[in-house]
Amino acid sequence: MNDSESEPPSWGLVLVRLAVGAILALAGWHKILGGVGADLVLSTRQRVAAGPEWFEKFMGTVVYPFPEAAAQVIQWGELLGGIALFLGALTRPAGVAVGLMMVCFAFAGPVEQMQYALLVALCSLACALSGAGRRLGMDAILDGHFPAWISWTRAAA
């Protein structure tokens, strides 16, 4: 590991990680309590049709055939991804997963929420790239306990 990898991220990124994690966890929790179902996914058809062709193809082959499962992935992904970011646990994979999920939301969700979705995606990816859980997060404790392909940090000795 070189010197730049051994330096923990800035406190500013820790605050971003905490805020984004809390926002996502609360959003996921509210969806779970509200009993979100297939209608959440199926209501996006018109917006998706107006977007890029590759995204419409992805939604038509992967998401729309299984709307109930996709709704479960969305609500539990927000909750668990938000908790992981908030705790700084497996921040890199959680940040990438949440970032990709929010990019999908930017293409499929209401136009009014596109900026929110892109901001959360960018913040999540920034936390992932910086390893923001290494400072005041569980990644500092978990480092070396998971294979490098899971945590993207040092491998277990």
C-alpha positions as CSV (number, residue, x, y, z in Angstrom):
1,M,0.0,0.0,0.0
2,N,1.4,3.4,-0.9
3,D,1.3,6.5,1.2
4,S,-1.7,8.0,-0.4
5,E,-3.8,4.8,0.3
6,S,-2.8,4.8,4.0
7,E,-4.1,8.3,4.6
8,P,-7.7,8.4,5.8
9,P,-10.2,10.5,3.8
10,S,-11.1,14.0,5.0
11,W,-13.6,14.7,7.7
12,G,-15.7,16.4,5.0
13,L,-16.2,13.1,3.2
14,V,-17.1,11.5,6.5
15,L,-19.9,14.1,6.9
16,V,-21.1,13.5,3.4
17,R,-21.1,9.7,4.1
18,L,-23.1,10.2,7.3
19,A,-25.6,12.5,5.6
20,V,-26.1,10.4,2.5
21,G,-26.3,7.2,4.6
22,A,-29.0,8.7,6.9
23,I,-31.0,10.1,3.9
24,L,-31.0,6.7,2.1
25,A,-31.7,4.6,5.2
26,L,-34.7,6.8,6.1
27,A,-36.0,6.7,2.5
28,G,-35.7,2.9,2.4
29,W,-37.4,2.6,5.8
30,H,-40.3,4.7,4.7
31,K,-40.7,2.6,1.6
32,I,-40.7,-0.6,3.6
33,L,-43.2,0.8,6.1
34,G,-45.4,2.1,3.3
35,G,-45.6,-1.3,1.6
36,V,-44.1,-0.3,-1.7
37,G,-44.8,-2.8,-4.4
38,A,-44.7,-3.5,-8.1
39,D,-46.5,-0.2,-8.9
40,L,-43.3,1.7,-7.9
41,V,-41.5,0.1,-10.7
42,L,-44.3,-0.2,-13.3
43,S,-45.1,3.5,-12.9
44,T,-41.8,4.4,-14.5
45,R,-42.5,3.1,-18.0
46,Q,-43.3,6.5,-19.6
47,R,-40.2,8.2,-18.1
48,V,-38.0,5.3,-19.1
49,A,-39.4,5.3,-22.7
50,A,-38.3,9.0,-23.0
51,G,-34.7,8.1,-21.9
52,P,-31.8,6.5,-23.5
53,E,-32.4,3.3,-25.6
54,W,-29.9,1.2,-23.6
55,F,-31.7,2.1,-20.4
56,E,-35.1,1.2,-21.8
57,K,-33.7,-2.1,-23.0
58,F,-32.2,-2.8,-19.5
59,M,-35.5,-2.0,-17.8
60,G,-37.5,-4.1,-20.3
61,T,-35.3,-7.2,-20.0
62,V,-34.1,-7.1,-16.3
63,V,-36.5,-4.9,-14.3
64,Y,-40.0,-4.9,-15.8
65,P,-40.4,-8.7,-16.0
66,F,-39.9,-8.8,-12.2
67,P,-41.5,-5.6,-10.8
68,E,-42.2,-7.0,-7.3
69,A,-38.6,-8.2,-6.9
70,A,-37.2,-4.9,-8.3
71,A,-39.3,-3.0,-5.8
72,Q,-37.9,-5.1,-3.0
73,V,-34.3,-4.5,-4.2
74,I,-35.0,-0.7,-4.3
75,Q,-36.4,-0.4,-0.8
76,W,-34.0,-2.8,0.8
77,G,-31.1,-1.4,-1.2
78,E,-31.8,2.0,0.1
79,L,-32.2,0.9,3.7
80,L,-29.1,-1.4,3.8
81,G,-27.0,0.7,1.5
82,G,-27.8,3.7,3.7
83,I,-27.0,1.9,6.9
84,A,-23.7,0.6,5.4
85,L,-22.7,4.2,4.4
86,F,-23.8,5.7,7.7
87,L,-21.8,3.1,9.7
88,G,-18.9,3.2,7.2
89,A,-19.1,-0.6,6.8
90,L,-18.0,-1.9,3.4
91,T,-18.2,1.7,2.2
92,R,-16.7,1.0,-1.2
93,P,-19.1,-1.7,-2.4
94,A,-22.0,0.0,-0.7
95,G,-21.2,3.3,-2.3
96,V,-20.9,1.8,-5.8
97,A,-24.2,-0.1,-5.4
98,V,-26.1,2.9,-4.1
99,G,-24.6,5.1,-6.7
100,L,-25.7,2.8,-9.6
101,M,-29.1,2.5,-8.0
102,M,-29.5,6.3,-7.9
103,V,-28.3,6.7,-11.5
104,C,-31.1,4.3,-12.5
105,F,-33.5,6.4,-10.4
106,A,-32.3,9.6,-12.3
107,F,-33.4,7.9,-15.6
108,A,-36.6,6.3,-14.3
109,G,-37.9,8.6,-11.5
110,P,-39.7,11.8,-11.7
111,V,-37.9,14.6,-13.6
112,E,-38.2,16.8,-10.6
113,Q,-36.0,14.4,-8.5
114,M,-33.3,13.9,-11.1
115,Q,-30.9,16.4,-9.5
116,Y,-31.4,14.8,-6.1
117,A,-30.8,11.4,-7.5
118,L,-27.6,12.5,-9.3
119,L,-26.3,14.3,-6.2
120,V,-26.8,11.3,-4.0
121,A,-25.2,9.1,-6.7
122,L,-22.2,11.4,-6.9
123,C,-21.8,11.6,-3.2
124,S,-22.1,7.8,-2.8
125,L,-19.5,7.2,-5.5
126,A,-17.2,9.8,-3.9
127,C,-17.5,7.9,-0.6
128,A,-16.7,4.7,-2.5
129,L,-13.7,6.0,-4.3
130,S,-12.2,7.6,-1.2
131,G,-12.9,4.7,1.2
132,A,-14.7,7.2,3.5
133,G,-15.4,4.5,6.1
134,R,-11.7,4.3,7.1
135,R,-12.1,7.4,9.3
136,L,-14.7,7.2,12.0
137,G,-16.3,4.1,10.4
138,M,-16.4,0.4,10.6
139,D,-14.1,0.0,7.6
140,A,-11.2,0.8,9.9
141,I,-12.1,-2.2,12.0
142,L,-13.2,-4.5,9.1
143,D,-10.1,-3.8,7.0
144,G,-8.3,-7.1,6.6
145,H,-11.2,-9.3,7.8
146,F,-12.8,-9.6,4.3
147,P,-11.2,-10.7,1.1
148,A,-10.0,-7.7,-0.9
149,W,-12.6,-8.4,-3.7
150,I,-15.4,-7.7,-1.2
151,S,-14.0,-4.8,0.8
152,W,-11.6,-3.4,-1.8
153,T,-9.2,-2.8,1.0
154,R,-6.3,-4.9,2.3
155,A,-6.9,-8.6,2.1
156,A,-6.9,-10.7,5.2
157,A,-3.5,-11.9,6.3
